[in-house]
Amino acid sequence: MRTVRTLVALALTGAVVAVSAQTKWDLPAAYPAGNPHTQNLNQFAADVAKATGGKLAITVHPNGALFKAPEIKRAVQTGQAQIGEVLMSLLENENPVFGVDSVPFVATSFDASYKLWQAQRPVVEKILAAQGIRLLYAVAWPPQGIYTKKMLNSTADMKGLKWRAYNPATTRIAQLVGAQPLTIQAAELSQALATGVADSFMSSGATGVDSKVWENLTHFAAVDAWLPKNMVIVNQKEFDKLDKATQDAVVKAARDAEERGWKRMREYTNETLATLRSNKMTVYEPNAQFRGELAKLGETMLDEWLKKAGADGQAIISSFRK
């Protein structure tokens, strides 16, 4: 009888050890569960769990539920969250290098955006490493357009708009065209539109679908201004606690997530525009005058960005333009 009890006790002890051996990470994200970025995060987490035999379990917390978008990077840096997804251009005020993908009309297609990312990535990795953060991967959003209640024929038509801003670039655009910039994150956008706090914004078709923008706005100008990126980052100390095999599994899952994410967002771009049209929104190309004025605005913002970004910024743009 004692032998049976001993075996049971040993078995229970082994179970406790097995449970305690599992590492659990929280991954805060700013976008809804149905957004392709979030779906990609869930697949990444599933891939890590499978590759590690459940040794590392990553829980994705979508829609700003754990931390709001501007708080996520700091949460990872301080270890409040082990890993997180961040809209890179939110961090431009911290370092201009983070915002190069939101300088208008520098990279306006997925191919150009990916090339820009290859030029930007080593600089971003170096900046984050100095802060105790490891970059895992980044994926672009679809090209950015302008949502309004009317068709825009020139930048003059943007004057006075109550303009939702989500990063320094969108704030600067509002200043240059005479719109009123209002800082509103994605999770709060639907309410801001419904209550009339905002009546216009620049974003992708994906954000329009997430927020059911057609319930409040009627027009989408497909100006293809830029393709901002979300990056997934991890606290370096937390990463270093993992054994080598688990670290390798995370790195491989991240590489796969980046490749899968860029492919999915290319496909999703046309899907989102079709969804906007099916919900009676007018999706239109800007006329020559409007496009020309926007291009000049982009030149102004690139000059401003290069002055702020210094040698790192010049190196990124030079590498991109080779």
Secondary structure, DSSP 8 states (H G I E B T S, - for coil): -HHHHHHHHHHHHHHHHHHHT-EEEEEE-SS-TTSHHHHHHHHHHHHHHHHTTTSEEEEEE-TTSSS-GGGHHHHHHHTSSSEEEEEGGGGTTT-GGGGGGGSTTSS-SHHHHHHHHHHHHHHHHHHHHTTTEEEEEEEE---EEEEESS--SSGGGGTT-EEEE-SHHHHHHHHHHT-EEEE--GGGHHHHHHTTS-SEEEEEHHHHHHTTGGGT--EEE-------EEEEEEEHHHHHTS-HHHHHHHHHHHHHHHHHHHHHHHHHHHHHHHHHHHTT-EEE---HHHHHHHHHHHHHHHHHHHHHHHHHHHHHHHHHH-
